[in-house]
């Protein structure tokens, strides 16, 4: 993943130069950038105020997401929403797009992006370390009770 957050110019004072500070984005700012078309054709997510861009989805990952979706839809019956690669808001500065998020209710009940889920599933490729550390911590802090990581490369 590549960070998209731009750096601000160094602050200059009389004989003093400070290193540039990274801009930390809020969910509202991130969504506004999306509305302006900044992420068109790109897979961006916001983690702790930093905009991260995932590379293009390779065929094995796409196939794994599709196959997992078929299995999950068969396992989880009515009364549950299965969101695939859609936002889930985890506070003011984190807006990941997990491969799957399972919620109660119907999509017709939703007026905003969800802020929690019963279960979140990630199928990392090549982000296994990030998904098993940073993202796991974010989902846990948000009170999501169950988080699965399906290791595509390790099978």
N, C-alpha and C positions, 0 to 999 in steps of 0.2 A: 504494500500500500504506500502511496505517496501522499505526503501532506500538501495541501493546496493553500494553506494559510500564508498570505504574503507577510513579509517583514516590513516594519515601518522604518523610515530612515533614522540614522543615529541622531541623537540629540547632541547638539554642539553648544558648548559654552566657552567662556574664555579659557582656552587651553585645555578643555576637557572634552573627551569624546567617549560616549557610552556605547556599548554594543546595541545593535538594533533589538527591539522588543517585538515578539510575535503578536499578531492580532489574535485574540481569542474571540470566537464568534458565539452568539447565542442561537438558540433554536429559531427564534423569530427572524434574526438576520439571515441565517442559513436558508430558511424557507423563502425569504424575500429574494435572495440571490437565485434560488431555483426558479421562482416566478419570472425573474428577469432573463432566464434562459442560460445562465452561466454553466449549468451542468448538463445541458442538452447533449444526449448521446454518451453521457459519462455516468459511472456508478459512484456517486459521492455519498458519504455519510459523515456525521458530526460526532466526534468522540472527545469529550472533555474540552470542548471549545475549538478543537482542531479539525479542519475539514480534511478528510482522507479520501483518496480516490483509489478504487480498486481497478486493476487492469481488466482487460476484456475476459469474459467468462470462457474458459476453454471447454471443448466438447465433453470430456469426462465429467467435469463439474456440472454442466448443464444437464447431462443425462442422469447424474445422481440426484439432482434436485427434482427432476421430473419423475423418476422412479420413486423417490421418497414421498413425493406428493401423492402418488397413486396409493401407496401403502397407508399413509396417514389418513387419507380420505376414507379408506375402507375401515380403519381402526376406530376413528372418532366419528360417532354418529351425529344425529341432529342435536341442535342445541349448542354446538361449538362452531366457532369461526376458525378457519385456517387461513392465515395471512402468509403469503409467500413473497419475500423480498420487498416488504413494505415497511414504512416507518413505524417505530414504537418510541414514544418520547420518554426519555429517562431523565427528567429534570430540565433545567434551563439551558444546559450546554451539551447534551448528548442525545443524538437521534440516529441510532443505528438502523439498519435494514436487514434483520436476520433472515436467514433462508426460510424459516418457518416460525410463526408465533401462533399459539393456540389460545383462544379466548372464549368465554361463554357468550351466548347470545347469537344474534344474527347481524350480518353486515348492514341490514336495514336499520338497526338500532344505533348505528354509529353516526355521530355528527362531527367528530374530531378524531385524530389519530389516537390510538390507545396509549395509556401510560403504564400498563402492566399486562401480564399474560400469565396463564397457568403453566405454560411450558414454552420454552424457546429452544429452537434447534438450529445449529450452524453446521454447514458442511464446508469446512475450510479447504481452500486450495489457492494459494500456498500459505495461507495465514494461520496454520495450526497453532503456533506458539501464541500469537496475538489473541486468537479466539479462546484458548485455554487459560489465559492469564488475564489480560486487560479486559476483554469483553466479559469473561466469567465474573470478574469483580464488579463490573458495572451492573450486570443483570442481578447479581446477589444483592448489591446495595439498593437496587430498586425494589427488592422484595419479591422477585420472581422465584417461586419455590422450586422450579425444576428447569435445569439447563442441560441439554445434551449436545455433544459434539460428535459428529459422525466423521471419523478420520478416513477420508476418501483414499488417500495415498497409502495409508497403513492397513486399509481394508478392515 
